[in-house]
Structure formats: C-alpha cells, structure tokens
C-alpha cells in the first residue's frame, strides 16, 4: 500500500499518540526533536518508551523522530528503536551519509529509515544522502530549510529545491520524496493547493502537523476521477491493439504514456 501521509505528534503528549493512530495517517511520527523543549527531552522519551512497550508487537505505522546525531539526546533516543512497536526512525538535520549509515546499523532489517533534509548542507550532500544503503525515503523539512537558507517563502521560491529532491530520489531508486508541512491547519484551500503542487513536482507524500490534514493529503495524492478515466481509456486501447499506433485525446500513446497509465491504475486499485 502506498504511503501518502506522515503525521507529526509531539513526543511529550502521550495522550495524543493513540488518537494519531486513529486519524488514518499512513505513518505517525512521534517527535522527540523540535516538538519537545530541551528541558523536557528525558521526560518525553520515558513517556514514549512506556507507551511503545505497552503497544507490544510491531506496528508499521509508528516512526520516531529522534534528536540529531550531534546532540546529547541522540544515543538515548536511539535506544527506542529496539522496541518491537517502532517501525522506523526519522533522522532530522540529515546532512551526510555517515550519520545515516550509523543509524541504519542500529535498526532491524525490516525497520524504515527516513532522512529529513532541512538545511543547505543537506541539499548540497543530497546525492550522497540519497545513496545511503538501506535508506527508505527522503522528506523535506521546508520550514527549517527556508530559515537556514534565508529564503523568505516556501512557494515558487523552493521550486528548484523541490525538483532536486525529486530528481535525486529518483536517481537513487527511492520512492518519491515527502513534501514539507502545510502550516495552515484550518485552510482547506491552501492545503489542497499545496498537495496538488507536491504531486505536480513529483512528490509522493506530505508531512502533516494536525490530524485534520490527513484525509485531504491522502485524497490529494490519489488519482482523480479524470486521471483514472484517462488511464482506463489508454489501457483499453493498448489491449485492443497492442502493436498499432494509438492516439488518445489527440495525443500519441507511446511507452512513457502507457507506463503512466499503468501507474495511475495501480495507485487507484491498491488504495
């Protein structure tokens, strides 16, 4: 099943963990980094460990965002990866392959590793990061990236950055990357526009900061009725005449077009 929505949950709010799982998000990210103040890190980690232990067996939806490798909290945070309920780790401030490889070595083979690229250094070393053996996916920390780069907006100002993330993910044979968060929680139109932009740029998922965003994100990454109808026409025409020259809606149907139609059909079926 495709993974379209990643929902952040503050690591110091254990009363929200189960609610996040009930939101329908494909992955929840129990956050020990930015969502937790320095003085509350140890308390949050302990509460998270207690909740994870109570979960018992594995749950593919549960990720933990640990603190960065250069922080004093990282080693203790990584101990949570040994708990069966943890399906993977998100590493913030991902800037080099060596750090990701070290984290990967501490995970079980089936666990996921997500690299959160949110700095200029991370972008400069993006190909190295994407090529990390065992990396699951790259996510874009757009808000922190803008702060680090001194960029004053996250729309067209980041077009080149988003394209680079998509291209390098594709080059490394990773799934399409995860776009950054939408800060407008109650603005449905803005969220819809951001998801549409992410799809157009080639992203395959989006980070969420509130359960109300999850359903809209998931809908936005599914093929539309128009796309499904187009894919059905293409595939039906190919099936009827697999070796002939075919045109759909006045446009020649060649292999890339057929591949896209098949991808749309598969996405519609498997969701």
C-alpha positions, 0 to 999 in steps of 0.5 A: 500500500502506498504511503501518502501521509506522515503525521507529526505528534509531539513526543511529550503528549502521550495522550495524543499518540493513540488518537494519531493512530486513529486519524488514518495517517499512513505513518505517525511520527512521534517527535522527540526533536523540535516538538519537545523543549530541551528541558523536557527531552528525558521526560518525553522519551520515558513517556514514549518508551512506556507507551511503545512497550505497552503497544507490544508487537510491531506496528508499521505505522509508528516512526520516531523522530529522534534528536540529531546525531550531534546532540546529547539526546541522540544515543538515548533516543536511539535506544527506542528503536529496539522496541518491537512497536517502532517501525522506523526512525526519522533522522532530522538535520540529515546532512551526510551519509555517515550519520545515516549509515550509523543509524541504519546499523542500529535498526532491524532489517525490516525497520524504515529509515527516513532522512529529513533534509532541512538545511543547505548542507543537506541539499548540497550532500543530497546525492550522497544522502540519497545513496545511503544503503538501506535508506527508505525515503527522503522528506523535506523539512521546508520550514527549517530549510527556508530559515537556514537558507534565508529564503523568505517563502516556501512557494515558487521560491523552493521550486528548484529545491523541490525538483532536486529532491525529486530528481535525486530520489529518483536517481537513487531508486527511492520512492518519491520524496515527502513534501514539507508541512502545510502550516495552515491547519484550518485552510482547506484551500491552501492545503489542497493547493499545496498537495496538488503542487507536491504531486505536480513536482513529483512528490509522493507524500506530505508531512502533516502537523494536525490530524485534520490534514490527513484525509485531504493529503491522502485524497490529494495524492490519489488519482482523480476521477479524470486521471483514472478515466484517462488511464482506463481509456489508454489501457483499453486501447493498448489491449485492443491493439497492442502493436498499432499506433494509438492516439488518445485525446489527440495525443500519441500513446507511446511507452512513457504514456502507457507506463503512466497509465499503468501507474495511475491504475495501480495507485487507484486499485491498491488504495 
